């Protein structure tokens, strides 16, 4: 067997396998707990666009100063995100974890 022909066949198989694979990107959306209504709608539209493309989304609520006293406001924002994106995405990691001054929740596109 000719080695160069063998090498060519292997590269051809790798190219075909690479065409069929799908890479998943993780996008991040950062918000504050006292986000205004219009800003929230813009973030939701970004969330929906990313989910339609097939990306995973990490929604981060950041707290500053005395905002850490009112964690329930941040959780309310994340609940709004869950309700608004329920038809197109599902929660992969719920917002139960707290990393320092941030609460993180992860979405993934719904399986077809």
N, C-alpha and C positions, 0 to 999 in steps of 0.2 A: 504494500500500500504506500502511496506517495504521501509523505508527511505534509507537504504544503496543501494537498487536497484535503487531508484530514483536518488540518488547522482551519482551512476555509469553511468546511462543513460545521465545525464547532462554533465559529464566529457567526455563521448564518443562523444556527439554532439559538444562540444568545440574543441576536437581534430580534428574532421572532418572539421570543419570550418577553423581551423588553417592551415590545409593542402592546402586548396583552396586559401588562401589569398597570395598576392604577396607584399613583402615589397620593397619600392623604396629607393635606396640609392642615396645620393647626393655626387658626386665626385667633387673635385676642381682641376683645372689646373691653375697654376700661371705662367705668362709670363711677360717679360719686353718689352717696346715698340721697342727696338732695338735688337730683337732676331735674331740670325743667321739662315740661311736657313735650315741647318741640324737639329738644335735644334727644329725649327718649325715643321719639318716633323715628328720628334719623338713625339711631343705633339699632332699632328693631328692623329697619329696612336693610341695614348692612347685614344684620344677623340672618335675615331671610335670604338675601342674595348669596351669602357664603354657604348656607345650607343647601340651596338649590344647585350650587356648583359642586357639592359633594364634600365640602371641607368640614372639619371639626372646629368648633368654636369654644374658646375659653372666655367666659364672662367674669370679669374681676370687678368687685366693688371695693374701692379704696376709701379708707377712713382717715381723716386728719384731725388732730387735736381732740377736742371734746366730742367729736362725732363718734368716737369709740364707745361713748356712754349709751348710744342709741343704736345698737346693732340691729334692732328690729326694723329700722327704716331701710337698712341695706338688704335685709332678707325680703322685705316687701318689694323692693325693686327687682330682686331676682325672681320672686313669685310672678311679678308682672311679665318678665321675660319668658318664664315657663308657659304662662297662659297665652301669650301672644304668638309663640312659636310652636304651640302644641300640635298644630295641623301639619307642619312640615318637618319638625325635628323632635327628638326625644332627649331627655336628660340622661347623660351617661354617668356623670358624677354629681350627686346632689350637693347643695350648698351647706353641708353640715360641718365642713372643715374650715378652720380659721388659721391663716398663716400671718402671724404678726398683726398688722393693721388691715388685712385684706380678707375678703371672703371670695372663694373661687367656686364656679360651677362650670361644668363641661357639657356641651351639646354635641349630638351627632345627628346626621340626616336619618330620617326614617327609612327602614328597609322596605324595599319594593316587593 
